[in-house]
């Protein structure tokens, strides 16, 4: 009964925040089809790379050029991909052709051996949505090949934003492990607002009807709204932070909780299934470990102040541990 009331209270909180948040800009962005500009060694190879990146759904959303062709009259594009293994200077020519575009168009170099290099193509998708974060929902919505990368970008960006906000906000420095997190302070409304926007973006990535905003949240909140996620996030973070028993730092619960909410929602949208308790525990554990390896603005200072060593945080080349790689890959995990 307590858990039921906790979920109901979380749902009321999020629906209340929904009334204060305008999601129209997100919807308009998500429903605006993305376009890519791809330059390759030849026009045919550029076309093959474009199809490898976007899938068949993107064949009419990609402008193609060979490195020896004039790079002009490109039109509006969201990102430019340059595959120039012979270093002919195509990247500079693309930058010159797009220099007056507003907003600026990110130019990403393809570092793979060719369109069949799946790892390089996956990295390219991730780079495109990371460099064009506002357009990530549009890429995922229009191009299924981008969905995993777009969902990860949305979740990572929101979790990092909530962690950074918690450092500079008036949220109490120490939060209780058990209880209604939203009651800890008015500033948690901001965290909730960010999570509402995250859930809406994930719904966009997975092709939901974005005009029925209330129904979107009502469908997903039973999956992510229960106190289980936040209590689990608190316990996982507390296992490696040297604080008094039963308490955790504000930034840890903001990051770990947001990441777990996002992972649970992504699993639901992708599979139609509610994640099992064991999966939620896994999401929180992976997020807690991942937080140790991030060097977010303001976060490292807080850990230093409290005497916590962030292993690997200063080393951007640190390899991702196998269990954290699962978080990066957004694996489905065991089904119920």
C-alpha positions as CSV (number, residue, x, y, z in Angstrom):
1,X,0.0,0.0,0.0
2,X,2.9,2.4,0.8
3,X,4.5,1.7,-2.5
4,X,1.1,2.3,-4.3
5,X,0.7,5.7,-2.6
6,X,4.4,6.5,-3.4
7,X,3.8,5.8,-7.1
8,X,0.5,7.8,-7.0
9,X,2.3,10.8,-5.4
10,X,5.1,10.6,-8.0
11,X,2.5,10.6,-10.8
12,X,0.7,13.6,-9.4
13,X,4.0,15.4,-9.0
14,X,5.0,14.8,-12.6
15,X,1.6,15.6,-14.0
16,X,1.6,18.8,-12.0
17,X,4.9,19.7,-13.5
18,X,3.6,18.9,-17.0
19,X,1.1,21.7,-16.6
20,X,4.0,24.1,-16.0
21,X,6.1,22.9,-18.9
22,X,5.7,23.7,-22.6
23,X,6.7,20.7,-24.7
24,X,5.7,22.2,-28.0
25,X,9.2,23.2,-29.0
26,X,10.4,19.6,-28.4
27,X,7.5,18.3,-30.5
28,X,8.2,20.6,-33.3
29,X,11.9,19.7,-33.3
30,X,11.2,16.0,-33.1
31,X,8.6,16.1,-35.9
32,X,11.0,18.0,-38.2
33,X,12.8,15.4,-40.3
34,X,16.6,15.6,-40.0
35,X,18.9,15.9,-43.0
36,X,22.5,14.9,-43.5
37,X,25.2,15.9,-45.9
38,X,27.7,13.1,-46.6
39,X,30.9,13.5,-48.6
40,X,32.9,10.4,-49.5
41,X,35.8,9.4,-51.8
42,X,33.2,9.0,-54.6
43,X,29.5,9.8,-54.8
44,X,28.7,6.1,-54.8
45,X,30.8,5.5,-51.7
46,X,29.2,8.5,-50.0
47,X,25.8,7.1,-50.8
48,X,26.7,3.7,-49.3
49,X,27.9,5.4,-46.2
50,X,24.8,7.5,-45.9
51,X,22.6,4.4,-46.1
52,X,24.7,2.6,-43.6
53,X,24.3,5.4,-41.1
54,X,20.6,6.3,-41.7
55,X,19.2,3.0,-42.8
56,X,16.8,2.8,-45.8
57,X,14.5,5.3,-44.2
58,X,17.2,8.0,-44.8
59,X,17.8,7.6,-48.5
60,X,15.8,10.7,-49.3
61,X,17.1,12.7,-46.3
62,X,20.8,12.7,-47.3
63,X,22.6,15.0,-49.7
64,X,25.6,13.2,-51.4
65,X,28.9,14.4,-52.8
66,X,32.1,12.9,-53.9
67,X,35.3,14.7,-52.7
68,X,36.0,15.7,-56.3
69,X,32.6,17.3,-56.8
70,X,31.7,20.9,-56.1
71,X,30.4,21.4,-52.6
72,X,27.8,24.0,-53.0
73,X,24.0,24.4,-53.0
74,X,23.8,22.0,-50.1
75,X,20.7,23.5,-48.6
76,X,19.7,23.1,-44.9
77,X,21.3,20.1,-43.1
78,X,21.6,19.1,-39.5
79,X,25.1,17.6,-39.7
80,X,27.8,17.0,-42.3
81,X,29.8,13.8,-42.5
82,X,33.2,13.8,-44.2
83,X,34.9,10.6,-45.3
84,X,38.1,11.6,-46.8
85,X,40.8,8.9,-46.4
86,X,43.1,10.5,-48.9
87,X,43.0,13.8,-47.0
88,X,42.1,15.9,-50.1
89,X,40.9,18.8,-48.0
90,X,37.2,18.0,-48.3
91,X,36.6,18.8,-44.7
92,X,37.8,22.4,-45.2
93,X,35.7,22.8,-48.3
94,X,32.6,21.6,-46.4
95,X,33.3,24.0,-43.6
96,X,33.7,26.9,-46.1
97,X,30.4,25.9,-47.8
98,X,28.5,25.8,-44.5
99,X,30.1,28.7,-42.6
100,X,27.1,31.0,-42.8
101,X,24.6,28.4,-41.7
102,X,22.6,29.2,-38.5
103,X,22.7,27.4,-36.2
104,X,26.2,26.2,-37.1
105,X,26.3,22.8,-38.7
106,X,28.6,20.3,-36.9
107,X,31.1,18.6,-39.3
108,X,32.0,15.0,-38.2
109,X,34.8,13.0,-39.8
110,X,34.2,9.4,-40.4
111,X,37.2,7.4,-39.2
112,X,36.2,3.9,-40.3
113,X,37.4,1.7,-43.1
114,X,34.1,1.9,-45.0
115,X,30.3,1.6,-44.7
116,X,30.7,-2.0,-43.6
117,X,32.7,-1.0,-40.5
118,X,29.8,-1.3,-38.0
119,X,31.7,0.0,-35.0
120,X,32.8,3.1,-36.8
121,X,29.2,3.7,-38.1
122,X,27.9,3.3,-34.5
123,X,30.4,5.9,-33.3
124,X,29.4,8.2,-36.1
125,X,25.8,8.1,-35.1
126,X,26.7,8.8,-31.5
127,X,28.9,11.7,-32.6
128,X,26.1,13.1,-34.8
129,X,23.5,13.2,-32.0
130,X,26.1,14.3,-29.4
131,X,27.1,17.3,-31.5
132,X,23.5,18.0,-32.3
133,X,21.8,17.2,-29.0
134,X,18.6,19.3,-29.7
135,X,18.0,17.2,-32.8
136,X,18.6,13.8,-31.2
137,X,14.8,13.1,-30.8
138,X,14.3,13.9,-34.5
139,X,17.0,11.6,-35.6
140,X,15.7,8.7,-33.5
141,X,12.1,9.4,-34.5
142,X,12.7,9.5,-38.3
143,X,15.5,7.0,-38.5
144,X,15.2,3.8,-36.5
145,X,19.0,3.2,-37.0
146,X,19.6,6.2,-34.8
147,X,17.2,5.2,-31.9
148,X,19.8,3.6,-29.6
149,X,22.2,6.6,-30.0
150,X,19.5,9.2,-29.7
151,X,18.0,7.6,-26.6
152,X,21.4,7.4,-24.9
153,X,22.1,11.0,-25.7
154,X,18.8,12.2,-24.2
155,X,19.3,10.2,-21.0
156,X,23.0,11.1,-20.6
157,X,22.3,14.8,-21.2
158,X,19.5,14.9,-18.7
159,X,21.3,13.0,-16.0
160,X,24.4,15.2,-16.3
161,X,22.2,18.4,-16.2
162,X,20.4,17.2,-13.1
163,X,23.7,16.3,-11.4
164,X,25.1,19.7,-12.2
165,X,22.0,21.5,-11.1
166,X,22.0,19.7,-7.8
167,X,25.5,21.0,-7.1
168,X,24.5,24.7,-7.4
169,X,20.9,24.5,-6.2
170,X,19.4,24.8,-2.7
171,X,18.7,21.1,-2.5
172,X,19.8,19.9,0.9
173,X,23.4,18.6,0.9
174,X,22.3,15.3,2.4
175,X,19.1,13.5,1.4
176,X,17.3,10.7,3.2
177,X,17.5,7.3,1.5
178,X,13.9,6.5,2.3
179,X,11.0,8.8,1.6
180,X,9.5,11.0,-1.0
181,X,12.4,12.6,-2.8
182,X,10.2,15.4,-4.2
183,X,9.5,16.6,-0.6
184,X,13.2,17.4,0.0
185,X,12.8,20.8,-1.5
186,X,11.2,23.0,-4.1
187,X,14.3,22.7,-6.3
188,X,13.4,19.1,-7.0
189,X,10.7,20.5,-9.2
190,X,13.4,21.5,-11.6
191,X,14.8,17.9,-11.5
192,X,11.3,16.6,-12.1
193,X,10.8,19.1,-15.0
194,X,14.0,17.8,-16.6
195,X,12.8,14.3,-16.2
196,X,9.4,15.0,-17.8
197,X,11.2,16.5,-20.8
198,X,13.4,13.5,-20.9
199,X,10.5,11.1,-20.9
200,X,8.8,13.1,-23.6
201,X,11.9,13.1,-25.8
202,X,12.2,9.3,-25.4
203,X,8.6,9.0,-26.4
204,X,9.5,11.1,-29.5
205,X,12.5,8.8,-30.3
206,X,10.3,5.8,-30.2
207,X,7.6,7.2,-32.4
208,X,4.8,8.0,-29.9
209,X,2.0,10.4,-30.7
210,X,3.5,13.6,-29.3
211,X,0.2,15.6,-29.3
212,X,-1.2,13.6,-26.5
213,X,1.3,14.7,-23.8
214,X,-0.8,13.6,-20.8
215,X,-1.3,10.1,-22.1
216,X,2.4,9.7,-22.8
217,X,3.2,10.4,-19.1
218,X,0.3,8.4,-17.8
219,X,1.5,5.4,-19.8
220,X,5.2,5.6,-18.7
221,X,4.8,6.8,-15.1
222,X,3.8,3.5,-13.7
223,X,7.1,2.2,-15.0
224,X,9.3,5.0,-13.7
225,X,7.2,6.9,-11.0
226,X,7.4,4.4,-8.1
227,X,9.7,5.2,-5.2
228,X,11.6,1.9,-6.0
229,X,13.8,3.6,-8.5
230,X,14.8,6.4,-6.2
231,X,15.4,4.1,-3.2
232,X,17.4,1.8,-5.3
233,X,19.4,4.7,-6.7
234,X,20.1,5.9,-3.2
235,X,21.3,2.5,-2.0
236,X,23.6,1.9,-5.0
237,X,25.2,5.4,-4.7
238,X,25.6,4.9,-0.9
239,X,27.7,1.7,-1.4
240,X,30.7,3.6,-2.6
241,X,30.4,7.1,-1.0
242,X,31.9,7.7,2.5
243,X,29.0,9.3,4.1
244,X,27.0,8.6,7.2
245,X,24.9,5.5,7.0
246,X,21.5,6.1,5.5
247,X,22.4,9.3,3.6
248,X,23.9,10.2,0.2
249,X,25.1,13.3,-1.5
250,X,22.5,15.3,-3.5
251,X,24.4,15.0,-6.8
252,X,24.6,11.2,-6.7
253,X,20.9,10.7,-6.3
254,X,20.1,13.3,-9.0
255,X,22.4,11.6,-11.5
256,X,21.8,7.9,-10.6
257,X,18.0,8.4,-10.2
258,X,17.7,10.3,-13.5
259,X,19.8,7.7,-15.3
260,X,17.7,4.8,-13.9
261,X,14.4,6.5,-14.8
262,X,15.7,7.1,-18.3
263,X,16.9,3.5,-18.7
264,X,13.6,2.1,-17.4
265,X,11.6,4.3,-19.7
266,X,13.8,3.5,-22.7
267,X,13.3,-0.2,-22.1
268,X,9.5,0.2,-21.8
269,X,9.3,2.2,-25.0
270,X,11.5,-0.2,-26.9
271,X,10.0,-3.5,-25.7
272,X,6.5,-2.6,-24.4
273,X,7.5,-4.3,-21.1
274,X,7.9,-3.0,-17.6
275,X,11.5,-3.6,-16.4
276,X,11.9,-6.1,-13.6
277,X,13.2,-5.1,-10.2
278,X,16.5,-6.7,-11.0
279,X,16.9,-4.6,-14.1
280,X,16.2,-1.4,-12.1
281,X,18.9,-2.4,-9.6
282,X,21.3,-3.0,-12.5
283,X,20.5,0.4,-14.0
284,X,21.2,2.1,-10.8
285,X,24.4,0.2,-10.1
286,X,25.7,0.9,-13.6
287,X,24.9,4.6,-13.2
288,X,26.6,4.8,-9.8
289,X,29.7,3.3,-11.3
290,X,29.5,5.5,-14.4
291,X,29.3,8.6,-12.2
292,X,32.7,7.8,-10.7
293,X,34.2,8.0,-14.2
294,X,32.7,11.3,-15.3
295,X,34.3,14.7,-14.9
296,X,31.2,16.8,-14.9
297,X,31.6,20.6,-14.2
298,X,31.3,21.2,-10.5
299,X,30.9,17.5,-9.6
300,X,34.6,16.7,-9.2
301,X,35.0,19.6,-6.8
302,X,32.2,18.2,-4.6
303,X,33.7,14.8,-4.4
304,X,37.1,16.2,-3.6
305,X,35.6,18.3,-0.8
306,X,34.1,15.3,0.8
307,X,37.2,13.2,0.5
308,X,36.0,10.8,-2.2
309,X,38.4,9.7,-4.9
310,X,37.0,9.6,-8.4
311,X,38.9,6.8,-10.0
312,X,39.8,7.6,-13.5
313,X,37.8,10.9,-13.7
314,X,40.8,12.8,-14.8
315,X,41.8,10.4,-17.5
316,X,39.6,10.8,-20.6
317,X,41.2,7.7,-22.2
318,X,40.1,5.4,-19.4
319,X,38.6,2.3,-20.9
320,X,34.9,1.7,-20.0
321,X,34.5,-1.3,-17.7
322,X,32.5,-4.2,-19.2
323,X,29.6,-3.7,-16.9
324,X,29.4,0.0,-17.7
325,X,29.6,-0.8,-21.4
326,X,26.2,-2.3,-21.1
327,X,24.9,1.1,-20.0
328,X,26.6,2.7,-23.1
329,X,25.0,0.1,-25.3
330,X,21.5,0.4,-23.8
331,X,21.2,-3.3,-23.6
332,X,17.7,-4.7,-23.1
333,X,18.7,-6.8,-20.1
334,X,16.7,-9.8,-18.9
335,X,13.0,-9.7,-19.6
336,X,10.5,-10.5,-16.9
